[in-house]
């Protein structure tokens, strides 16, 4: 039997900011669009997921991949998960397979680390690789108010080519549920990635 063929991989990292629903929904949308999804979840993000959702995801990469696959309806092998110090993961090197990366949600701590090239864990290193290889990097911060430090880091990253896409949903589509608000942001991320979706109509449609 032939192995399933997926669209190019997209790396999704969830960090410790509020807004775990955005990252989980993004994974579901990428799976539905037929993409392979490479996932990293920080230790703080696991706590946020337990706090904000009904999900309790295992930490071990193999079990995490299985849980996310069951949650999203992914095919076998469509979701791959990597540990925080898995330096042999393809995202850890510029010679690995090219992949767009989305940090969603992106904590201000992660934002700072990426802006300064800290690379203390795999999420930070993968973002550093994306920047140095001129690959697509989208950061979805969820924090308010923003300090001058946060804003300076965002400006520096934007100048380096990253997309700063705050988790600030609009209301012109007249959302009726929290899911509608989540889908607004996920739709904007997919638009940036050039991935077709039906989460919400584009402006003017």
Secondary structure as GFF3:
##gff-version 3
##sequence-region A 1 205
A	DSSP	beta_strand	7	14	.	.	.	ID=ss1
A	DSSP	alpha_helix	20	32	.	.	.	ID=ss2
A	DSSP	beta_strand	35	41	.	.	.	ID=ss3
A	DSSP	alpha_helix	43	52	.	.	.	ID=ss4
A	DSSP	alpha_helix	61	72	.	.	.	ID=ss5
A	DSSP	beta_strand	79	81	.	.	.	ID=ss6
A	DSSP	three_ten_helix	90	92	.	.	.	ID=ss7
A	DSSP	beta_strand	100	106	.	.	.	ID=ss8
A	DSSP	alpha_helix	108	116	.	.	.	ID=ss9
A	DSSP	alpha_helix	122	132	.	.	.	ID=ss10
A	DSSP	beta_strand	137	141	.	.	.	ID=ss11
A	DSSP	alpha_helix	148	159	.	.	.	ID=ss12
A	DSSP	beta_strand	163	164	.	.	.	ID=ss13
A	DSSP	alpha_helix	178	193	.	.	.	ID=ss14
###
